[in-house]
Amino acid sequence: MALATAWLRSTSYLLPSPSASRFFSLARRRCPLPSLASPVAAAAAAAAALPSLILKRRTYRTSSAPPICSSSYSPPSPTTESADAASASTNFHLHNTLTKRKEPFRPRVEGKVGMYVCGVTAYDLSHIGHARVYVFFDVLYRYLKHLKYDVVYVRNFTDVDDKIIARANELRENPLTLSSRYCDEFHSDMAHLHCLTPTVEPRVSTHMNQIIDMINQILVNDFAYIVDGDVYFSVDKSPSYGRLSGRRLEDNQPGQRVAVDSRKKNPADFALWKSSKDGELFWESPWGPGRPGWHIECSAMSAAYLGYSFDIHGGGVDLVFPHHENELAQSCAACRESNVSYWVHNGFVDIGSEKMSKSLGNFVTIRKVIDLYHPLSLRLFLIGTHYRSTVNYSIAQLETASDRLYYIYQTIFDCDNSLSEYNKEYLKDSVPNDTTDCINKFREDFENSLADDLNTPIALASFSEPLKIINDLLHTRKGKKQQMRMESLLILSTKIKDRLDILGLKPSNFSEALFQLREKALRRAGITEEQVCRE
């Protein structure tokens, strides 16, 4: 809690100046968004528009800590950092939806991790709910790599589906052409959000042989039946059905999710293969022309790349039932030894009091948000809440995330500028004890928070003190007089950049990122720099 409080206080460096007040007044007249009612947000926007005026007048808190002593310390070596990562890997705990508790993370094969995450159904632009899923699993992917695991990350595309066919019919477009186009749009969104490319991105349309083979094996093992060219999974043959979601068969309401089909032996039975209708896309199979049901695709593709037993299967909490429950049942039906060690799910994104979703029509696309906000502001907003908790989407929260991101990047940019003016040949291989203490606490807090079920809000809070010390060293009278000041600035900025990278928040260029943050702040206010200067 103390760390989280410290993080919230960190934006107090963005204090309003006379120039900021002038911009704030203008911005409120031009853009009556509730988010601009915040002095912090206004100050950030003002600093964006008039950096040469405002940055000279910025006021910084003076550290209450004792003066930095002159005793020296050798910065951590790469070997030390690797040892820290190895130690964190043994302490990493991850919440398992199947067992309903946090468990020590122990991969099936030492040093290697297999992870499958259910991807999007490609028929429209992705929304903020999608962004949350893939930003979270990107953080998990980056963290596992930081822990020195060799990770095979598989994330599929559903490019054959009822929704795709319906949209393609509306647009009079080939379904596979339409889905391919939206796969490309999704890749563009993920690149903007700094999500690393998975190891493999299989598509349903190119894995029909694997899907058909798995369905056939389920039939051979007597867990499914054929009706008029359709193949259904028999939930009555699976005694453990419901163990992932905790739902009982009698709790399922027929017709709630799919139309009631009187041909089913049990209303809860689900389709493995659907016979084709006139004019629909189809593939040949032993049961006639058709296409796969939704759930079977992920079982087949995960098995194709990771085997029947692997470490992590993930997605949004809305997939726990029926998608992942059905995946679990059919994978075990195809192979008795099938086993996923950790089922991992992130929480919803709410807008108002409702879950954001396309079916409810209350979604906001990633594209719409990043048109007005820096993409990494959106990423920071999403990881500012623990992944299993609900995120409440609001403009005010996005403004706060933009403020924080601007503060971090401006601090590092100022630090890099100061270091660039100093001859690094004169830098010593040591730093003061107070800097050492800060670095050690930063590393400990950051690593411990991520090791505890990826607690990203606490990890973000751990940046507060090193950022504050950098600003003290750069801008306060006392800080400018500290011994080995440049050495401290160098190691603090290096450690901050390293940890920003683990969270996917490190830009390729801090100057360019600041420019984009300023530009988008002005766009949201509906004004230009010239207008600010003129008024």
Buried (B, 14 or more C-beta within 10 A) or exposed (E): EEBBEBBEEBBEBBBBBEBBBBBBEBBBEBBEBEBBBBBBBBBBBBBBBBBEBBBEBBEBBEBEEEEBEEEBBEBBEEEEBEEBBEEBBEBBBBBBBBEEEEBEBEBBEEEEBBBBBBBBBBBBBBBBBBBBBBBBBBBBBBBBBBBEBEBBBBBBBBBBBEBBBEBBEEEEEEBBEBBBEBBEBBBBBBEBBBBBEBBBBBBBBEBBEBBBBBBBBBBEBEBBBBBEBBBBBBBEBBEEBBBBBEBEEEEBEEEEEEEEBEEBEBBBBBBBBBBBEEEBBBBEBEBBEBBBBBBBBBBBBBBBBBBBBBBBBBBBBBBBBBBBBBBBBBBBBBBEEBBBBBBBBBBBBBBEEEBBBBEEEBBBBBBEBBEBBBBBBBBBBBBBBBBBEBBBBBBBBBBBBBBBBBBBBBBBBBBBEBBEEBEEEEBEEBBBBBBBBBBEBBBEBBBBBBBBBBBBBBBBBBBBBBBBBBBBBBBBEEBEEBBBBBBBBBBBBEBBBBBBEBBBBBBEEBEEBBEBBBBBBBBBBEBEBEBBEEE
